[in-house]
Amino acid sequence: MPTPPENRELSPYTGWTRAHWEDAADRLLLDVRPFASPRRGLVDLPGPRPSWSGPRSDGLEGWARTFLLAALRVAGAHGEDPHGHLDRYAEGLAAGTEKPGREDRESWPLMADTRQAIVESASIALGLRLTRPWLWDRLDDRTRQQVADWLRPALAPSPVDNNWWLFGLTVAGFLQDAGIDTDRAAATIDRSLARVEDWYLGDGWYSDGDNRAFDHYNAWALHFYPALHAHLAGDRRLLDTYGPRLRAHLDDYAHLFDSNGAPVPYGRSLIYRFAAAAAPWLGALTGHTPLTPGATRRLASGTLRYFLEPGEGRGEGRGEGRGATDERGLLTLGWHGPYPPLVQEYSGPGSPYWASKGFLGLLLPADHPAWTDPEEPLPAERADTVRAFAPAGLLVQTTAADGLVRLHNHGSNHVHSAPGEEDDPGYARHAYSTRTGPSTGTAAADNHFALLVDGKATTRGPAVPLGAGPDRAVSLHHPLPGVRVLSATLVHGRAELRAHLVLGAPEGTPVRQTGWAVTPEGPHAQLHPVHGYRPDAGELPTGETLQGPGTRTLALHGTTSGPATLFVALASLTAEPDPAPVSDLANVHVTGPHTLTVTWQNGTTAQLDLEAREAPEAPDSGDL
């Protein structure tokens, strides 16, 4: 298929139009066809290993997630299906549900046997809901009964107490529309939304369960399913609740995208890549967004192109770009190319196709302003910004000169984080960016403050947020029994001030502060000692990250000098050519054992008193 021509008048930032989205969807769907089973009930994609749910579950996953992409593609074209996508999936529905649970080449696993099937039921139900006139309504009665019987177990309470509640919600929404078990479906919807309500913390942010896990699941799950259900059901009452929350979240979320289109690689399930575009499209679809139509498309097209833009060496139109697809056109388990340390154990070869959610914009008609208005710049392109996501304990810093986005983490943790356990590199770092790490495996942790005990660096564990303000965020963690570390990040422009007050550590305990893990071709990283560290900065090899091989990370070393020791450093990450030393960007004066004043390059002044922020119940405020 020829690649659609760019349109730089309509899309001055990406060149991409709706035709590029339709073309990308068709290519992804056509490239998985060779891996369908004979009757198309499973899509068994090749991969380095099966998920922990096993190969049969993985085959269902490959089927369900690509079916969702086919549904968005065909529903967005009002049933036009020149490649016959839905016919293939209609055949697969019949084959997969004919004798579910059997160990043959076609049958789907039962939810009672494989919990992962609950996850996939949501993609299947949503796809059926979107394509009902062209698929479900044309199925024979026997197949409809088989599919309904297979879906019904998803109406039970979720076996996993996090965003999984929304999978039952999504199945219930379809069954309710189809007139199947409507009373039970309604009860499932109410129960699921009530559970998720317990996790809403305000300002558009949910925790993903009873923990402090804040990541892209906020956008592609916790907002996606309730708001989309409300929209598809035409339920104004629900949309009046979930629409404003989505709008508030997008007001923050839009700041997490680099000018090159990359979302911040932070949290888990990053192999879903351009699923990050789902929530911005949903805002346009429901009318609940702070983004203009042109900004919405610029964000979404930038993200899709970042991962799928054509490159040389793999044939016309083949998505080489940054390696998100392989030589067969299949999405890989990684970020750019394959990257095993990024992959969770629950992910199998078909898992990356949850990225299909990013094609939600195809549901917007072709004459919608999101497709017809000229692209507008992202927040990261317009001006230097600092933005606190207070409920999550996150601080975002962007610079217009290079379009870089940095995320400073002072309160989000993985659901499994606990004192003394190994840190999850997707959650426990003090900082993340769109063009760096994190380091993984046995390599030294980037953007990490550690005590060194017998030569081994302590972990961070859960970070307790102590407040986030206009230019800063503060947190507390316990690296060792009886030892507390109060940490703060203050930012201005590209400069970062990183301060740590170590309380309760034995005198003479070595400490280490690391900086950004950058590839040889990556941005410039700087790390400058201000107080408490030795004057010389070293460099550590930190191996391959999701950005590429051969990363190096700057490091500072010092020792504690009593029951309370303050360590202060300046850091910078920039893609500007020949940047000035970060020490030129700020003048820091340590005024006491736990206080300091910083004067930024433009003459503005900020003060910090770390000891005053020790109480976890301290309110979120800029007066830190």
Disulfide bonds with the S-S distance in Angstrom:
none
